[in-house]
Amino acid sequence: MKNIRFFILFLILPIFFIACKDDSSEFSSSPGLSLTFSKDTVRFDTIFSTFGSATTRLKIYNCNKNAICIDEVELMGAGQTGFRINVDGVPGDKIKNVEVYGKDSAFVFIEITVDPINSNTPLLIEDSIRFSYNGKSQYVRLEAIGQDAIVWNKKIIEQDTTITSTKPFLVLDTLLIKEGATLNIEGGTKLHFHSGAMMHVQGRINAKGTRQNPVQMRGDRYDYILTNTPYNNIPGQWGGITFDSLSFDNYFESVKIRGMEKGIEFRRSDPAKEKATFLNCEIHNSTGDLVSAVDCNITVKNSLLSNAGKAVARLIGGNYTFVHCTLANYMTWWGMIHEKALVLGNYIYDDDGNQIAIPLQKCDFINSIISGSSSSEVTLANTKNSDNPFAHYFSNCLIKASGKDDENFVNTVWYKNSKTDPKFVYLNADRDYYYDFHLDSESAAINKAESSFTVFYSLQNDLDGVSRLADNDPDIGCYEWVKKEEE
């Protein structure tokens, strides 16, 4: 009986293995089988001519049970468009016999280098990849925006120079503005800084954009670090801007600066002389301090300063005025634990650790928001030495901190609960590192600013150009809340 059972099992086992055989490695030439792709169009944003792009991946999926042999993967515009492909490690314009097993996938790696287009206008560059198999073809489109740029590598500005929006500028290394020289930057001009590149100002910057045509300073990458996160949304894309001690009368109007590593640094200077003025500016995203100054004279009006790995504004000694500004620190990139949005102090330490007094002669914050993701967003670092001034004055501000009004804080909206929250429109809710610091309809900043200051400083219109005095009750911060029709 035992031998009979063994004999039956001997007969059944081959049948079982044949029935359970994996077909994933068996190639099928059936025209009914199809491949799918992670994208039907691979798009590259702006690519500067002569500089290669980052590598983008396209994934080929074989969702069928059987394997498919792709007879040929062909770049249709090879040698003409600047695109290059590599299929699972094999480069070329025509790659043959690419095997994709059943329920498996393969990768196509795509790059592009754009030849000079000899035009001030960006150019759409198109190509496609053909996948030929089983007697049929499928295509994936390729698109890129090519742009000629004026390339500056270790550029030195030694005399007064004006740059315009004719072409963007690509700064590969330090841009140095020598003492006695002024760099005038007209509206619409774009300066793109390569990784690690910085601007060093010994002379002066005069950047005058408009709301419609702002001056822009940013990194040079237009691709995505994550699926829904462009490099332009994160810090550390370029070094930042440093102003030397003898640099004065710098002017920024309608300028957008973002994505720095070291932020904007103003070195110790003479607080009796105007160091810099910012009007209608947006400064966003720095790995370190966003704006730092020691013993300087700086005025900031109608401007947004947001997100830093350290402080949004670190002001040590000097003379400062901030009117209708929003300082917000909700930095979350890769778990950064940021410092306060605002740090005020009247001392520094030398190399030996000795405390050096630097009088804070004036620091006025008027009709401004100071907020962030921490429980308190203001640090007041005072030596408490009566001979070392620590003058600070806040009027009609919304401040995320525990406190009460006194001679230094007047008509303050202290953050206590949801009713005193600035309630910004969008704060990285989808983890795309995008932020919108306009006011929500329930913001505690609405109608809480002092209109006399608004008029005195000629800030009747907000950062977007919206009137603050339409209802005679302006809002705190750089943005005026505007009621939408559906509300």
Number of C-alpha atoms within 10 A of each C-alpha: 6 6 8 9 10 11 11 10 11 11 11 11 11 11 11 10 10 9 9 9 9 12 14 18 15 13 16 18 14 12 10 8 17 16 16 13 17 13 13 13 16 17 16 22 16 19 25 26 20 17 13 15 22 15 13 16 16 18 15 19 19 22 17 17 18 22 22 26 19 19 18 17 25 19 23 17 15 17 10 10 19 18 25 18 25 18 22 11 10 14 14 15 20 19 18 17 13 18 16 22 22 21 14 16 16 16 16 18 17 20 16 25 19 23 17 14 15 11 13 13 12 18 16 12 17 15 19 18 22 17 22 18 22 16 9 12 15 15 17 17 15 20 18 24 17 25 24 25 24 14 15 15 13 14 15 13 19 15 14 15 13 12 16 15 16 14 19 21 22 22 26 20 19 21 20 19 25 19 16 14 18 21 22 17 23 19 22 22 23 24 23 22 28 19 18 18 24 24 20 19 26 21 25 26 23 18 23 20 22 15 16 11 15 22 26 22 21 21 28 22 21 15 20 16 13 10 8 12 16 16 19 21 18 26 25 21 26 28 25 29 22 20 25 18 18 17 26 23 16 20 19 21 23 25 28 20 23 27 28 32 26 26 31 23 19 24 17 18 21 18 20 11 15 19 25 21 18 20 21 27 26 22 23 26 30 31 24 23 24 30 25 21 22 25 26 27 26 24 19 21 26 29 28 25 26 28 30 34 26 25 28 34 26 22 24 27 29 27 26 23 17 21 26 31 28 28 26 27 29 24 27 17 18 7 8 13 15 24 24 27 32 23 19 20 23 26 21 15 10 9 7 6 8 9 12 12 19 20 22 26 18 18 23 16 22 25 29 29 26 27 27 25 17 16 13 18 24 22 16 12 13 18 18 10 10 7 9 17 19 26 19 20 16 22 22 24 29 28 25 27 18 12 13 12 13 11 9 12 17 15 17 20 25 18 21 14 8 11 11 17 19 28 19 16 13 14 17 13 9 10 12 15 19 16 17 11 20 21 23 18 17 15 20 21 28 20 17 19 25 19 18 10 17 23 13 9 12 10 22 18 20 24 24 14 14 14 18 24 17 10 8 11 16 27 29 31 34 30 27 25 23 14 9 7 5 4 5
